[in-house]
Amino acid sequence: MREAVSLLGTTATDELVGHTALVPVQAGCWELLVVVRRSYQNVGIGSELVRCALEQSRRLGAQRIVLSVEATNVRARHVYERFGFEYASRCWNREMTMVRRTARLGIEKLRGHVSAGP
């Protein structure tokens, strides 16, 4: 199994403002973790960290990305939804699991450009 991958978000003065990690959980499946310093939230850092992590996941050949998010963290859930994550479980009083199936999304993007054979 591969090793985890970490990406750091920093300011121009190298102040750490966010962190994301991709952790392999099984073949083709990685868990995404995202943390943004409270004083830097709601300015797009989380979105950029997710975008970079998804780009890295494609390089790693990930077929599925999973994450857990607190049900009350509506802003984070909105970010994940914008990036194609869907709910795998909904526990409105605690953590929710979301998943993004990269293979399926890639096929949808290619449909207009590639015809599949029988």
C-alpha positions in Angstrom: 0.0 0.0 0.0 1.2 3.5 -0.8 2.1 6.2 1.8 0.0 9.1 2.7 0.4 12.4 0.8 0.3 15.8 2.6 -0.2 19.2 1.1 0.3 22.4 3.0 -1.3 25.8 2.5 0.9 28.7 3.5 1.0 32.5 3.2 3.7 34.4 1.3 5.6 34.5 4.6 5.3 30.8 5.1 2.7 30.9 7.8 0.8 27.6 7.8 -2.9 28.3 7.1 -4.2 24.8 6.0 -3.3 21.2 5.5 -4.8 18.4 3.5 -3.8 14.7 3.4 -4.7 11.8 1.2 -4.4 8.5 3.1 -4.6 5.2 1.4 -7.3 3.0 3.0 -7.5 0.2 0.4 -6.6 -0.4 -3.2 -7.8 2.5 -5.3 -9.5 4.2 -2.3 -8.0 7.2 -0.4 -9.3 9.2 2.5 -9.2 13.0 2.3 -8.6 15.1 5.3 -8.8 18.9 5.2 -8.0 21.4 7.9 -8.0 25.2 7.6 -7.0 27.6 10.4 -10.1 29.3 11.8 -8.8 32.8 11.1 -8.3 31.8 7.4 -11.6 30.0 6.8 -14.2 31.2 4.2 -11.7 32.8 1.9 -11.1 29.9 -0.5 -8.2 28.1 1.1 -10.2 25.0 1.8 -11.4 24.9 -1.8 -7.9 25.3 -3.2 -6.6 22.5 -0.9 -9.4 20.2 -2.1 -8.7 21.0 -5.7 -5.0 20.3 -5.3 -5.7 17.1 -3.4 -8.0 15.9 -6.1 -5.4 16.7 -8.8 -2.9 14.7 -6.8 -5.4 11.8 -6.4 -5.6 11.5 -10.2 -1.9 11.2 -10.4 -2.0 8.5 -7.7 -4.6 6.6 -9.8 -7.3 6.9 -7.1 -10.7 5.5 -8.1 -12.5 6.7 -5.0 -12.0 9.4 -2.4 -13.8 9.3 0.9 -14.1 11.8 3.7 -15.9 12.4 7.0 -17.4 15.8 7.8 -19.4 17.0 10.8 -23.0 17.4 10.0 -23.0 20.9 11.4 -20.1 22.0 9.1 -22.4 23.2 6.3 -19.7 25.3 4.6 -17.3 22.4 4.3 -20.1 20.2 3.1 -20.9 22.7 0.4 -17.3 22.8 -0.8 -17.2 19.0 -1.0 -20.5 19.0 -2.9 -19.1 21.5 -5.4 -16.2 19.1 -6.1 -18.5 16.2 -6.8 -18.6 14.5 -3.5 -21.9 12.7 -2.7 -23.3 11.5 0.6 -22.6 7.9 1.4 -24.2 8.2 4.9 -26.2 10.9 6.6 -26.2 11.1 10.3 -27.6 14.6 10.9 -26.5 14.6 14.6 -22.8 13.7 14.0 -20.3 12.9 11.2 -21.4 12.3 7.6 -19.4 10.2 5.1 -19.0 11.6 1.6 -17.5 9.9 -1.5 -16.3 10.9 -4.9 -15.9 8.2 -7.4 -13.1 9.5 -9.7 -13.4 6.8 -12.3 -17.1 7.5 -12.9 -16.6 11.3 -13.0 -13.7 10.8 -15.5 -15.9 8.7 -17.8 -18.7 11.3 -17.7 -16.2 14.0 -18.8 -15.0 11.9 -21.7 -18.4 10.8 -23.0 -18.6 13.6 -25.5 -15.1 12.9 -26.8 -14.7 9.2 -26.8 -17.1 6.5 -28.1 -17.0 3.2 -26.2 -16.9 0.0 -28.1 -19.2 -3.0 -27.4 
